[in-house]
Amino acid sequence: MLLKSWVSKTLVNAGITINGNAPWDVCVKKERFYRRAARGTLGLGEAYMDGDWEVESIDLFFRKLIGSNVGNSSIARLQRLRHDLIALMSNLQTRSRARAVAEEHYDLDHRMYEQFLGPYNQYTCCFFNDTEELDQAEVIKLEMICDKLEIQPTDKVLDIGCGWGGFAKYAASTRGCEVTGITLSTEQAAYAKKYTTDLAVEIIISDYRDLPIIKEDRYDKVLVCGMIEHVGYKNYRRLMQVVSEMLKDDGLFLLHTIGNSNNTLITDPWIEKYIFRNSMIPSMKQLVDAVQDLFVVQDWENYGYYYADTLKAWQENFEKNWDTIKNLKTKRPFDTRFRRMWNYYLMCSKAAFDVESLLLWQIVMTRAGMREGVYSRVNMVS
């Protein structure tokens, strides 16, 4: 009864009523919901996956919850204490641990991802600028990255965290450049190699820390897009050092990453367990500390608004194509629990962008003093 009272009061303080009529109100199906929800976000998410509670709009529910700042309460911090201590005392993103997210998330059958991503397999923010179509939003995002990197046909481009090869294919086919893509996922690498056949693209399975050893080349442009979220705060500096070692003196470096409005050591416990193992979202301070004395920031823009639209489009595609997904013959069954997990993940993430708890940054950097002029995108001189 004490747990029930505490959970109910916490939700009421966020504007959420148990068994209320609003689209963000919780409908309790099993009494164990209260016991599980009292464990924090991990228990709350697991209870949803198991059908202990329903809500008409997960998106609106989390907008209320995050907006109430309940996550920064003393009890919430206490619930995360064990996870924070582990992240503080150890490196969760060593070479061996870094493979966990690749094996458990990115090595999922790509046919599932094909059911909700666009044609270029962009599993990062797409830019819905004057369009409501995901396919076009992918192209706008890829075109902006190519423009910001000022990619020329003679350029050699390094894509650290290349995913399924979408950027590599787009850049090589539209700009005529050479692209080397790096990934830890064997499934992504296999797909990317086929996807970029007959283009000047090389796909390598490698940890970013091994790049200076396995590649003697230096690159005109370096892209890290949707990858640093898996690197961990203890390794940000090393990633930046690797980029510095691989980039030519007059080269450009673009970092495309989700940004955290707070300094953290590890991601949300539910996200960490079920979606992105050993991952975390960097804060502005953590990134600035990592690039100090290595790069000059020429441009820092926030596109978090578009990530909410991206997640909405993915979730709608996922639901529209659920019958196809559940019938895929794969090692991991895409069952009802998986469906609930995926919808929960997409919609709670959307809410975080809606209330600007999460942001989406594109940061263009150069070496200090190594450019003849100001980065052209921000050069105000006509």
N, C-alpha and C positions, 0 to 999 in steps of 0.2 A: 504493500500500500504506500509506503514511503517513496519507493521508486516511481510508482505511478503518479503520485502527487508531484514529485520533482520534475519528471519528464513533461507532464501536462503544463506545469507552471512555466517551464523553460520555453515551451512552444507558444504558450499564450503571450509571453513577453516578446515573442517574435511576430505576433499577430496571427498565429496559427491556432485553430481550434480543433480539438479532438472530436471527430464525428460531426464537424460543422458542414455548412453548405457552400462555402467558398471554394473555388477551384484549387486553392493552395492548402485547404484543410485536410488533415489526416483522417482516414477511415481505418480504424483498428480492426483487423481480422482475427488476430490471436493475441491473447493476453501476454504472451511472452515478449511481445513488442516492447513493453515498458522496460523489462529487464535488459533486453538487448540494446535498446536505444540509450540506456543509461551508461553504456560502455563508450559512448561517443560515436564519431562518424563511422568507425569500423562496424560496430554493432548495428547502427541505423541502416547502413547499406546492406549488410548481410540479411537483416530482417526484411528489407524490401525484396531482395533476390529470392527469398523463401516465401514471399507472399503473406508476410505477417501484417502488412499494412499497404494501403493503396492511397493514391492521391490523383485527382483529375489532371493536375499539371505539375510534374516534377520541377519543371523550369520555374514556375511561380513560387512553389514551395521553397526552393533554394534561394531565390531572390529575397524572400522574406527572412530566411534563416541567416544567410550571409550578411544581409543588410542590417540585421539586428546586432551584429558584432558578437554573437554568442561564442564564436570560435576563439575569441580572445579572453574569454572569462577564465577565472582562476581554476575552475573545475575542468574546463576544456584543456587548459594547459597541463593540468595534472594528468589527464587521460593520455596526452601525447608525450608525457615525460620519458617513458621507456624508449619510445622511438627516437626522441631527440638525443637521449643519452647514447644510444647505439651509434647514431650518426656522428655524434661528437667524439666518441672514443675510438671509432674505427673508420676506415675508408670504404664506403659502401659501393664505390665504383672502381674497384681494382680491375685488372684485366679479366679475371675469372668472373667476378660479379657483374661486370659490364655486359656479359653475354646473357645474363638471366632475362633481361627485358627483350632481347632479340629472340631468344628461344621461346619465351612464353607469350609474347605479343606479336612481334613482327613476323615470326615464322608460322603464324596461323595461316591456314589455306588462303592464298591470295584471291581465290574466287569469291570469298566472303567480302573482302575489301572492294572488289570490283562492283559489288552490288550497291555500294553507297558513295564511293569516290567518283571523281570525274575521269575523263579519258587520259589525263596525264598523271593519275595516281597521286595527286597532291594531298598528303596526309598532314598538311599544315594549313594555316589560314589562307583562304582565297579572298580576292578583293571584289566585292560586289559593288563596283563603281558604275552606276548607270546600267545595271543589269540585275536580273533576278535569277539568271541561269548559272548553275554551278560550273558548267563546261566553260562558259565565257569568263567567269570569275577566276578560274584556274589560269587561263591565258593572260588575263590582265595582271595577275600576280607574277607569272613567269616573265612576262614582258618587262615589268617594272624591275625585277631582279637583274635581267640582262642590261637594261638601260642604266641602272645604278652602278653596275660593274663596268659599264662602258665596253662591253665585249666586242672585240674585233675579230675578223676571220683569221688573223695570225695568232690569236691568243691561245695559250694553253691554260685551261681552267681546271682547278681542283675542287671537287664537290665532296666535302667531308660529311658523311651521313647521307648518302645518295638515295636511300630508300629503294623504290622500284624503278628508278632511272628516269623519272619524268622530266626533271630539270635537264639532265644530261641530253635526253632526246631533243627537247625543245631548243636548248642552246646550240647544239651541234647542227640541227636541221635548219634553224632560222638565222644563225650567225656564222655558220661555217667554221666554228672553232673546234679545237680538240678538248675533250673532257675526260678527266680521270675521276671515277666515282668510287668512294670508299664506303663499305658497310660491314657490319658484324653479322648480319643475318644471311645465312646460306640460302634461304628461300628467296629473299629479296635479290640477292646477287644472281641467282639462276634466272629469275624473271627478268631482271634488268639487262642481262646479257642478250637474251632473246629480243627484248623490247627495243634495243638500240643496235640491232644487227645492221650492217652496211653503213654505219655512221662512224665518225672518228671518236669513238668512245671506248674506254677501257674501264672495266668494273673489277675491283679488287676486294677480297674479303680481308679486312685488317682492322686492328685496333689503331685509333688515331695516333697513339703514342709510338707506334712502330713505323710511322710514315718516313721520318728522316733516315731510317735504316734501309727500308725496302725501296725507296724512290730517291734517286739522285737528282731528279729534275727539280727545278724551281719554276714557279707558276706566275703567270701574269695576273691572274685573278683567283681568289679563293672564296668559296661559299661554304658557310656552315648554316644550314637551314633545318630547323626542327630537330636538331641533334644535341645541342648543349644541355637541353633539359634532362639528358641521361648521363651527364658528365659528373655532376656533383661538385659542391663548392670547394672541396679539397683539391680538385683537379682542374679548376678553371684556368689557373695560371699556367699549368702545363699545356693545356690545349692552346692557349694563346702563344706560348713559346713555340709550339709545333707549327702553328700558322706562320709565325714570324720566320722560322727556319725555311719554310716551303715557299714563301712569297718573295718575288723579285723586289729589288729596292724601290722601283717606281710602280709597284703593283697596287691593286685595290682588294680590300677584304670586306665582305658583307656578312654580317651576323644577323640571322632572322630567328628570333626566339620569343617564346612566351615569357612575359615578365611578371614578377611577383611584386605586389605593392608593399610587402613586408620582407624583412630578412628571415629566412628559414634555413633549417639544416636538412630537412627531408620533406617529402610530399605528404599529403593527407594519408592517414593509415589505410583507409579503404582503397584509395587509388593505388597506393604502394603494393598492397597485397594482390589486388585483382586485375589491375590494368598495367601500370608502369613500375616494375620492380626496380628498387634501388635508384629511384629518380627524384628530381626536385626541380623547382622553378627558380631561376636566379633573380635576385633583386638588382636594382640599378647600382647600389653600392658595391655589391659583390662583383659585378662586371667591370666597374670602373677600377676597382683594386686589381683585377686580373690583367687589365690591359696597360696599366701604368708603366711608363717608360718604354713600352713596346710599340704602341700605336697612337696616332692622333685621331680622335673622333671627328669626322667631317660632317656627319649627318646622323641624327637620331630621331626617328619618327615612330609614332604609336598608331597601330591599325587595329587595336583591340575591338573596336566597333564591328569590324568585318568578321572577326572570329565568331561572334555570336551568330551572325548570318550563316557562316560556314557550318557550324555545328547544327544549326536548324536544318540546313539542306541535307547534311549527312543523315540526321535522325529520320527525316521524312523519307529519304531513299531507303534507309535500312528497314523501316516499317513497311514501305510499299513492296519491297522485294523479300520480305521475311519468308514467304513460302518457298522461294528459291533457295534461300540461305539454309533453312532447316533441313532441306532435302539433299544438301551436298554430302557426298560420301567422303568423310575425312576422319583423321585420327581422333580429333576432339569433337564430340557431338555438339551441334548447335541446337541445344534444347531450350525449353521455356526459361530455365534459370539463366542461361546465357543471354537470351533475349532481354530479360528484365535487367540483367547486369549491364548490357550494352546501352540500353535506353537510359538507365540511371546515370551512367558515365557521361554520355553525350549531353544530357540535359542539365546535370549539375555543373558541368563545365561551362555550358552556355550561360547559365545564371551568373557564374563567377565573372565572366566577361561583361555581362549586362550591368553589373553593379561596380565594375572596375576594380574588383579584387585581383583579377588577372588582366594583363595587358598583352599587346603583341608589338614587339619592337623590331624595327629594321635599323641596323647601325652600320654605317659605312666608315671604314677606317683606312688610314694610310700610315706609312712610316713617318716619323717625325723629320721634317725638313727635306724629304726626298721627292716631293712633287714640285714641278715648276710653278704651278699656280694653284688657286683654290679649286677644289673638287668641282667640276663643271656644273653639277646639279644645283649647287648652292652659290654659284658665282653670280653676284648681282651686277657685275660690270658688263655693260653691253659692248 
